[in-house]
């Protein structure tokens, strides 16, 4: 029975590392999106992101951003190419995010 604890504990450690790295990776991606928006707009504070949806095999993100005191706007971000499309009128946003 004592020998059973080592494999069970190892499984839990590996599972924790996998799920922890996914959460860390998503937080990094969110910060990267906020920084790209701020850079595009010339803003000093990080944008607040909301309503994030992963699309196109989870490599792309649709959502809303808001700068302090402003109305939320929509964006589309391709994490593979780091391409950012802001506002509803952009073709990238329409093609990838509308109706999802």
Buried (B, 14 or more C-beta within 10 A) or exposed (E): EEEEEEEEEEEEEEEEEEEEEEEEEBEEBBEBBBEBBBEEBEBEEBBBBEEBEBBBEEEBBBBBBBBEEEEBBBBBBBBEEEEBBBEEEBEBBEEBBEEE
